[in-house]
Structures are given as structure tokens and as C-alpha cells.
Amino acid sequence: MHHRTVFYISDGTGITAEAFGNAILSQFDLTVRKVRLPFIDTVDKAHQAVRQINHIAVVEGKKPLVFTTLVDLPVLEVINEGCKGMLLDMFGTFVQPLEKELGIKSLHRVGRFSDISKSKDYHDRIEAINFTLAHDDGQSDREFEAADVILVGVSRSGKTPTSLYLAMQHGMKAANYPLIPEDFDRRQLPPSLVPHRKKLFGLTIQPERLSDIRNERRAGSRYASLENCRHEVAEAEAMMRRAGIRWLSTTTKSIEEIATTILQEIRPDRLGY
């Protein structure tokens, strides 16, 4: 049973409101039910949102938590005056004090993605996502010279989700390439990776955790056996040490933590992206 319902309300996608709310709520030992209400950009939509929030307040007998990034004042006033939740207004909390300190008015732009499709950053990010999808799991070893980073490691060590996160959040062209038993038999990196050694970053994982993950896909197989996982992880780590490849264990780290470590090592300029 969840302890509280949380609403994320925005005149755009709601991603900023949700990220803001999640960061705050992570400080509390609390189970929540999340409801995102995007594109609340008219007074009518605001009234609909208020009715939904107030219904939950009555049904659950607790104030819902409401995180907003609304910039249209009439829309925000409807939420402020009508909802029976605890309102946490990101722009009201931070933008207004900044306006006062800086002596200038904010743009109050509705929907922060309204014109981003025309920007170079947006175009570069789409290109990075396309590149990453085309170079997932060793599908292609062409155009590695265009990659910002090439992740290597055994199957199911976290290469694909990390690559996609780097592409989507930081606009990095991130290829990934699995190390397989044939590579371990040769005791050498795959030939296609050798010219790009400086771009390589290794991911490893505890064998026990790797076995659990693989058993979810191929239960009872040799591929998922703990003995095989121990062998592959040991061989992969030995190969990365021999090749001088930077690497880290993904066992207890989130995708965000893994990606940030890679950025620090490979492209620290992207930490401000």
C-alpha cells in the first residue's frame, strides 16, 4: 500500500517536475504512487487537474503531494487556489527569488521544449541516439571513429542501458561491444576495438549478480550458471587490465552513477550538458 500519492504537473512534458520531485522525495523513506499530468497549459485543464487531485485527497484521506513547473500565472492560480494537496511550486520557489536578485524578469516560457527541435543540441542528441542504437551489442563495428565512447564487458553487465542513457541525456555517441568466450580464448581484444583503445571503457559485475540477471532470460542454462559467470567475469577483467582499459563494477551502481563516472573519465565537458 502506498503511503502518499504524488502529482507532477507541468505545461510541458512533466519531466522536470518529476525529476525535481523525485530528488526531494528520495530523502524520505516513503512509498508513493506517482501521477504525471503533462501539458496542463489552459485554465480548463488546470480545473480538471484540481478535480483529480481533490478526488484523491478525499478517497485517501491524505493530502496528495503536488510538484509543479507551471509558468502561466492564470493556470497556476487555479492549482494554487483550488487543489487540496500540498503544493510545491518549483518556479515560484526558485525563479521569483532569482528575478528579484538578478533584477530581470524570467522568460516565463510555456513548455521548455517548444522550440528545442530547431536547436543544434537537439539535432546532435538525435544523431547520438541513432548512432547508439545502430552500434548496440556489437551490431556494427563501422564508424567507431565517430564514437565518443565504446563500452565493453560481458553480456548483461549493463552496457546497453548505460549507452542509451549517455546518448539520450548527454548527446554522446556511445557504442557497446560484448566480450565473448572467443575473445577470452584468444586472450586479446577484438581486432575492431584495438585502434580505438583510448575510447574504450569497461563494465564489469559481480558473478553472483550476473548469474541472477542471466537466469531471468535463460534459466538453467550454462550461459547463466554461476561457474560460467565467474569464468567470464574473471577473463574480462584480466583482459581489461592487460589492455589498460578503465573500468568499473556496475553491481551496486545506478545507471546515472555509471554514466557520470564514464563522463568524468571520457568527456568531462559533457557534465555540464
C-alpha positions in Angstrom: 0.0 0.0 0.0 1.5 3.4 -1.0 1.7 6.0 1.7 1.0 9.0 -0.4 0.0 9.9 -4.0 2.3 12.4 -5.8 1.3 14.5 -8.7 3.7 16.1 -11.2 2.1 18.9 -13.1 3.6 20.8 -16.0 2.7 22.8 -19.0 5.3 20.7 -20.9 6.3 17.1 -20.6 6.5 16.9 -16.8 10.0 15.5 -16.9 11.4 18.4 -15.0 8.7 18.4 -12.4 9.1 14.7 -11.9 12.9 14.9 -11.6 12.6 17.7 -9.1 10.0 15.8 -7.1 11.9 12.5 -7.1 15.1 14.2 -5.9 13.2 15.7 -3.0 11.3 12.5 -2.1 14.4 10.4 -2.3 15.3 11.9 1.1 12.4 10.2 2.7 11.6 6.6 3.5 8.3 6.8 1.6 6.4 4.6 -0.8 4.4 6.7 -3.3 2.0 6.4 -6.2 3.1 8.7 -9.0 0.8 10.5 -11.4 2.2 12.8 -14.1 -0.1 15.4 -15.6 1.7 16.9 -18.6 0.6 19.7 -21.0 -1.6 21.5 -18.4 -1.4 24.7 -20.4 -5.0 26.1 -20.1 -7.3 27.1 -17.3 -9.8 24.3 -18.2 -7.0 21.7 -18.0 -6.0 23.1 -14.6 -9.5 22.7 -13.3 -9.5 19.1 -14.5 -6.2 18.5 -12.7 -7.6 20.1 -9.5 -10.6 17.8 -9.6 -8.4 14.8 -9.9 -6.1 15.9 -7.1 -9.1 16.7 -4.8 -10.7 13.3 -5.5 -7.6 11.5 -4.4 -7.4 13.7 -1.3 -11.0 12.6 -0.4 -10.5 8.9 -1.2 -7.2 8.5 0.6 -7.8 10.9 3.4 -4.4 12.4 3.0 -3.1 15.5 1.1 -1.5 14.4 -2.2 1.9 15.9 -2.8 1.8 18.2 -5.9 5.1 19.3 -7.7 4.6 21.8 -10.4 6.7 23.6 -13.0 3.8 25.8 -14.3 4.8 29.2 -15.6 1.4 30.5 -16.9 0.0 32.6 -13.9 -3.7 32.1 -14.6 -3.1 28.3 -14.8 -1.0 28.3 -11.7 -3.6 30.3 -9.8 -6.3 27.6 -10.5 -4.0 25.0 -9.0 -3.0 27.3 -6.1 -6.5 28.2 -5.1 -8.3 25.0 -5.8 -6.3 22.0 -5.0 -6.3 20.2 -1.6 -2.8 18.9 -2.0 0.5 20.1 -0.6 1.7 22.3 -3.4 5.4 22.6 -4.1 6.0 25.1 -6.9 9.4 24.8 -8.4 9.3 28.1 -10.3 7.6 30.0 -7.5 10.3 28.8 -5.1 13.3 29.4 -7.3 12.5 31.6 -10.3 10.9 34.5 -8.4 13.7 35.0 -5.9 16.2 34.9 -8.9 14.2 37.5 -10.7 14.5 39.8 -7.6 18.2 39.1 -7.2 19.1 39.5 -10.9 16.8 42.4 -11.5 15.4 40.9 -14.6 12.2 39.0 -15.4 12.3 35.4 -16.5 11.1 34.4 -19.9 8.1 32.5 -18.5 8.2 30.3 -21.5 5.5 27.6 -21.5 6.8 24.2 -22.4 10.6 24.3 -22.3 10.8 22.0 -25.4 8.7 24.3 -27.5 11.5 25.4 -29.8 14.2 22.9 -29.0 13.7 20.9 -32.2 15.4 23.7 -34.1 18.5 23.7 -32.0 21.8 22.2 -32.8 21.9 20.5 -29.4 18.7 18.7 -30.1 19.9 17.6 -33.6 23.1 16.3 -32.1 21.3 14.4 -29.4 19.1 12.7 -32.0 22.2 11.8 -34.0 23.7 10.3 -30.9 20.7 8.2 -30.2 20.6 6.9 -33.7 24.3 6.1 -33.6 24.0 4.3 -30.3 21.0 2.2 -31.4 23.0 1.2 -34.6 26.0 0.2 -32.5 24.3 -1.7 -29.7 25.7 -5.0 -28.6 28.3 -5.2 -31.4 25.7 -5.0 -34.2 28.2 -2.9 -36.2 31.8 -2.1 -35.8 31.8 0.5 -38.5 32.2 4.2 -37.8 33.8 3.5 -34.4 36.0 6.6 -35.1 32.8 8.7 -34.7 32.1 7.2 -31.2 32.6 9.3 -28.1 32.9 6.1 -26.0 32.8 2.4 -26.6 31.6 0.3 -23.7 33.0 -3.2 -23.4 32.1 -6.1 -21.0 30.5 -9.4 -20.7 26.9 -9.9 -21.8 24.3 -8.4 -19.3 26.8 -6.2 -17.5 24.8 -3.0 -18.1 26.3 -1.8 -21.4 23.1 -1.2 -23.4 21.1 0.9 -20.8 24.3 2.9 -20.0 24.9 3.6 -23.7 21.3 4.7 -24.2 21.4 7.0 -21.1 24.6 8.6 -22.3 23.0 9.2 -25.7 19.7 10.5 -24.5 20.8 12.6 -21.6 24.2 13.8 -22.7 24.2 13.5 -26.5 27.1 11.1 -26.5 27.6 8.7 -29.4 28.1 5.5 -27.3 28.7 2.2 -28.9 28.9 -1.0 -26.9 30.6 -4.3 -27.7 30.3 -7.6 -25.8 33.3 -9.6 -24.8 32.6 -13.3 -25.6 34.3 -16.6 -25.0 36.2 -16.5 -28.3 37.8 -13.3 -27.2 38.9 -14.9 -24.0 40.3 -17.9 -25.9 42.5 -15.5 -28.0 43.3 -13.5 -24.9 43.1 -10.4 -27.0 40.7 -7.6 -27.6 38.5 -8.0 -30.7 40.6 -6.6 -33.6 38.0 -3.9 -34.4 38.4 -2.4 -31.0 42.2 -2.2 -30.9 42.5 1.1 -33.0 40.1 2.8 -30.6 41.6 1.8 -27.3 41.5 5.3 -25.9 37.7 5.4 -26.3 37.2 2.1 -24.5 35.6 1.9 -21.1 34.9 -1.4 -19.4 31.9 -2.5 -17.3 32.1 -5.5 -15.0 29.8 -7.0 -12.4 29.8 -9.5 -9.6 29.4 -13.0 -10.9 26.5 -13.8 -8.5 24.6 -10.8 -9.7 25.3 -11.6 -13.3 24.0 -15.1 -12.8 20.8 -13.8 -11.4 20.3 -11.4 -14.3 21.0 -14.1 -16.9 18.8 -16.6 -15.3 15.9 -14.2 -15.8 16.4 -14.6 -19.5 17.7 -18.2 -19.9 17.1 -20.0 -16.6 19.2 -23.1 -16.0 21.5 -22.6 -19.0 25.2 -22.8 -19.0 25.2 -19.2 -20.1 23.6 -18.3 -16.7 25.4 -20.7 -14.5 27.4 -19.2 -11.7 30.5 -21.2 -12.7 30.4 -19.7 -16.2 29.7 -16.2 -15.0 32.7 -16.4 -12.7 34.9 -17.5 -15.6 33.7 -14.8 -18.0 34.0 -12.0 -15.4 37.5 -13.1 -14.4 38.6 -13.3 -18.0 37.0 -10.0 -19.0 38.6 -8.2 -16.0 42.0 -9.8 -16.8 41.7 -8.7 -20.5 40.8 -5.1 -19.5 43.8 -5.0 -17.1 46.2 -6.2 -19.8 44.8 -3.7 -22.3 45.0 -0.8 -19.8 41.2 -0.2 -20.1 39.5 1.9 -17.5 36.6 0.0 -15.9 34.2 -0.1 -13.0 31.7 -2.6 -11.5 28.0 -1.9 -12.1 26.9 -4.3 -9.4 25.7 -1.7 -6.9 25.6 1.4 -9.1 22.7 3.1 -10.8 22.8 4.0 -14.5 23.2 7.6 -13.5 26.2 6.9 -11.4 27.8 4.7 -14.0 27.2 7.3 -16.7 28.6 10.1 -14.5 31.8 8.1 -13.8 32.3 7.5 -17.6 31.7 11.2 -18.3 34.4 12.2 -15.8 36.8 9.8 -17.4 36.0 10.2 -21.1 34.2 13.6 -21.7 34.2 15.8 -18.6 33.0 18.7 -20.7 29.6 16.9 -21.1 28.9 17.0 -17.3 27.6 20.5 -17.9 25.5 19.4 -20.9 
